[in-house]
Amino acid sequence: MRRILSVAALLLVASSAGAVRITELNGRHVHLYQSKHDGAGFGWTKNNSLSYHNGPVIHQAKAVSIFWGSPTTWGTATAPSSLTQAVTGFFAQFGATPQYNVITPYYDIGGSVQRGLPSTYWIDNSTPPQNVSDATIQSEVIRAVASLGADPNTVYEVFLPPTSYASYGSATSCGGPNLQFCAYHSDFRYGSTDLKYASMPYPSCNGCRWSGWTDAQNFEHFATHETREAVTDPDGNAWYDRQGNEADDKCAWSPAPFLVNGYGYQYEWSNLDGGCVQGR
């Protein structure tokens, strides 16, 4: 994602790639995945591979899907909805797919990213606000962590209902007054643990939907993007190119997202191939 040093904690600057990267005054990075009208990948540029910048990757990652909102959308802990089952089914198989294996060449001083992505989910049937800020997303992650435990190797992904939208500063997701992004990932310190998380607002507008896809498949598309980036660049200081774009940014929206076994994915940048690939 385009590397930007902000002069204010919530300064947003759009890029021509598939994401916007914000560096807050405290050094924390937030990475907004732009809507398809605002950003598209350019991953066939072979002379612009990702470089390693000495930060950590997550060697053996896990994922927790946090479904926040009414049983009408998510069901309950004992009776999840069909949408919840579709998204959890995606995560259950994602770590064994070629679409996840493609990130295993990325490494840090302790070794490479490994295959496998153990996953679970947590349903919170309380009502989120209509405008869900980044601080509110972090608070919801903390509520889940109180039940599930805090793990620095887990990506906590907060899925919002269609009655809410996500915001970061003046930028919003579908349903908000200033559509600029479809999802984002970041991290924050909780006690002694560096928690990785993603905001996953409902893909309820054309700017965040792929034509003909279900709500579940559109969620899966963004989960692919945010999970792989959270694993390969969790703190914003590991793998990105000289323009600040992470691996999924370089292939965002173009080439076209695709389906495998009914699940939604996007292409991923491969340094080995010098371009965007479906898997490895």
C-alpha positions in Angstrom: 0.0 0.0 0.0 1.3 3.4 -0.8 3.6 4.5 2.1 2.5 7.8 3.5 3.8 9.7 6.5 0.8 11.5 7.9 1.1 15.0 9.4 -2.0 14.3 11.4 -3.2 11.0 13.0 -6.1 10.6 10.5 -4.8 12.2 7.3 -5.9 10.1 4.3 -4.3 10.4 0.9 -5.6 8.3 -2.0 -3.2 6.3 -4.2 -3.6 5.0 -7.7 -3.0 1.5 -6.5 -5.4 -0.8 -4.7 -5.0 0.6 -1.2 -4.1 3.6 0.9 -1.5 3.3 3.6 -1.6 5.6 6.6 1.2 6.1 9.1 -0.2 7.6 12.4 1.8 9.9 14.6 2.5 7.0 16.9 4.0 5.0 14.0 1.0 2.6 13.8 0.1 1.7 10.2 -3.4 1.3 8.9 -4.1 -0.1 5.4 -7.3 0.8 3.6 -8.3 -1.4 0.6 -9.9 1.0 -1.8 -13.2 0.5 -3.6 -12.9 -0.8 -7.2 -13.7 2.6 -8.6 -10.8 4.2 -6.8 -8.0 1.7 -7.0 -6.8 -1.2 -9.2 -3.7 -3.3 -9.0 -0.8 -3.1 -11.4 0.9 -6.4 -10.6 2.3 -7.2 -13.9 5.1 -4.7 -13.4 8.0 -7.2 -13.1 10.6 -4.6 -12.1 8.8 -3.7 -9.0 8.8 -6.7 -6.7 8.3 -6.7 -3.0 11.3 -6.1 -0.8 11.9 -7.2 2.8 12.2 -4.4 5.3 13.3 -6.4 8.4 10.0 -6.5 10.2 8.2 -9.7 11.3 5.8 -12.0 9.4 3.4 -14.4 11.2 5.0 -17.8 10.7 2.0 -20.0 11.7 -1.1 -17.7 11.6 -4.6 -18.3 12.9 -7.8 -16.5 12.1 -10.8 -15.5 14.3 -14.0 -14.3 12.5 -16.0 -11.9 14.8 -19.5 -11.6 13.5 -21.1 -8.5 15.1 -24.8 -7.7 14.9 -28.3 -9.1 14.8 -29.1 -12.8 14.5 -31.0 -11.8 11.3 -27.6 -11.5 9.7 -25.3 -13.8 11.6 -27.5 -16.2 13.5 -26.5 -17.1 17.0 -23.6 -19.0 18.5 -25.6 -22.2 18.5 -27.4 -21.6 15.2 -25.2 -19.6 12.8 -26.8 -18.2 9.7 -26.1 -19.5 6.2 -23.9 -16.4 5.6 -21.9 -17.1 8.7 -21.5 -20.7 7.7 -20.3 -19.8 4.3 -17.6 -17.4 5.6 -16.5 -19.9 8.3 -16.4 -22.6 5.7 -14.1 -20.4 3.6 -11.6 -20.0 6.5 -11.8 -23.7 7.4 -10.2 -24.6 4.0 -8.2 -21.4 3.2 -4.9 -22.4 4.8 -4.6 -25.6 2.7 -5.3 -23.9 -0.6 -2.8 -22.7 -3.4 -4.3 -19.3 -2.7 -2.7 -19.3 0.8 0.4 -21.3 -0.2 1.4 -18.4 -2.5 2.5 -16.4 0.5 4.9 -19.0 1.9 8.0 -17.6 0.2 7.7 -14.5 2.4 9.9 -14.7 5.5 11.6 -12.9 8.4 14.7 -13.7 10.4 12.8 -16.6 12.2 11.7 -18.3 9.0 9.0 -18.3 6.3 5.2 -18.2 6.5 3.9 -21.7 6.8 0.8 -23.3 5.3 -2.2 -23.8 7.5 -4.6 -21.3 9.0 -6.5 -22.7 12.0 -9.7 -20.8 12.4 -12.6 -20.3 14.7 -15.4 -17.7 15.1 -17.2 -15.7 17.7 -20.7 -14.2 17.4 -21.7 -11.0 19.2 -25.4 -10.4 18.8 -25.2 -6.9 20.4 -26.0 -4.0 18.1 -23.1 -2.1 16.7 -23.4 1.6 16.0 -24.3 2.7 12.5 -20.8 4.4 12.1 -18.2 1.9 13.4 -14.9 3.8 13.9 -11.5 2.2 14.1 -11.5 2.6 17.9 -14.9 0.8 18.0 -13.5 -2.1 15.9 -10.6 -2.4 18.4 -13.0 -2.4 21.3 -14.9 -5.3 19.7 -11.7 -7.2 19.2 -10.9 -6.7 22.9 -14.4 -8.1 23.8 -13.7 -11.2 21.7 -10.2 -11.6 23.2 -11.8 -11.5 26.7 -13.5 -14.8 25.8 -11.0 -16.3 23.4 -7.7 -15.1 24.7 -5.1 -12.7 23.2 -2.8 -14.3 20.6 -0.2 -12.2 18.6 -0.3 -14.8 15.8 -4.1 -14.5 15.2 -5.8 -12.1 12.8 -9.1 -11.0 14.4 -11.5 -10.0 11.6 -14.6 -8.1 12.6 -17.5 -8.6 10.2 -20.2 -5.9 10.3 -23.9 -6.2 9.4 -25.5 -4.2 6.5 -27.0 -1.7 9.0 -23.5 -0.4 9.9 -20.6 1.0 8.0 -16.9 1.3 8.9 -15.1 4.6 9.1 -11.5 5.7 9.4 -11.2 9.5 9.8 -13.4 11.0 7.1 -13.2 7.9 4.8 -16.0 5.3 5.0 -17.0 1.9 3.6 -20.3 1.0 1.9 -23.3 2.7 3.5 -21.3 5.7 4.7 -21.2 9.3 3.3 -17.6 9.1 1.8 -16.9 5.7 0.2 -13.2 5.2 0.0 -12.5 1.7 1.2 -14.0 -1.8 1.4 -11.9 -3.2 4.2 -8.7 -2.6 6.1 -6.2 -4.2 8.4 -3.9 -2.9 11.2 -2.6 -3.8 14.6 -2.7 -2.4 18.1 -1.1 -3.0 21.5 -3.3 -4.7 24.1 -1.3 -5.1 27.3 1.9 -6.9 26.2 0.3 -8.4 23.1 0.4 -6.9 19.6 -3.0 -7.8 18.2 -3.6 -8.0 14.4 -7.1 -7.2 13.2 -9.2 -6.4 10.2 -12.4 -4.3 9.7 -14.7 -6.2 7.4 -17.8 -4.0 6.6 -20.7 -5.4 4.7 -20.1 -5.3 0.9 -23.5 -3.6 0.2 -22.5 -1.2 -2.6 -21.3 -1.6 -6.2 -17.9 -0.2 -5.3 -17.2 -3.2 -3.1 -19.0 -6.0 -5.0 -17.9 -8.1 -7.8 -20.7 -8.6 -10.4 -22.7 -11.8 -9.9 -21.1 -12.7 -6.6 -22.9 -13.4 -3.3 -22.4 -11.5 -0.1 -20.4 -14.4 1.2 -18.1 -14.5 -1.8 -17.5 -10.7 -1.7 -16.6 -11.1 2.0 -14.3 -14.0 1.2 -12.5 -11.8 -1.5 -11.7 -9.2 1.2 -10.8 -11.8 3.8 -8.3 -13.2 1.3 -6.7 -9.8 0.8 -6.7 -8.7 4.5 -5.6 -12.0 5.9 -2.6 -12.5 3.6 -1.4 -8.9 4.1 -1.8 -9.2 7.9 0.4 -12.3 7.7 3.1 -11.0 5.4 3.2 -7.4 6.7 1.5 -7.4 10.2 3.2 -4.3 11.5 3.8 -2.4 8.3 7.5 -3.0 8.3 8.0 -6.4 6.5 7.1 -6.9 2.9 6.1 -4.1 0.5 7.4 -2.6 -2.8 9.2 0.7 -3.3 5.9 2.5 -3.6 4.6 1.0 -0.3 2.2 -1.5 -1.8 1.8 -4.9 -0.1 1.4 -8.2 -1.9 -2.4 -8.1 -2.4 -2.4 -4.4 -3.2 -0.5 -5.0 -6.4 -3.2 -7.3 -7.7 -6.3 -5.6 -6.2 -9.3 -5.7 -8.5 -7.1 -6.3 -11.6 -6.6 -9.1 -12.6 -10.3 -9.9 -11.9 -11.2 -11.7 -8.7 -12.0 -15.3 -9.2 -13.9 -18.3 -7.7 -12.5 -21.7 -6.7 -14.9 -24.3 -5.3 -17.5 -21.5 -4.9 -15.2 -19.3 -2.7 -14.1 -15.8 -3.7 -10.4 -14.9 -4.1 -8.2 -12.3 -5.6 -4.8 -12.7 -7.3 -1.7 -12.4 -5.2 1.7 -10.9 -6.1 4.5 -13.5 -6.4 8.1 -12.4 -6.4 9.0 -15.8 -7.8 6.8 -15.2 -10.9 7.3 -11.5 -11.1 3.6 -10.9 -11.4 0.1 -11.7 -10.1 -0.9 -15.4 -9.7 -3.9 -17.3 -8.6 -2.0 -19.6 -6.4 1.1 -21.8 -6.0 
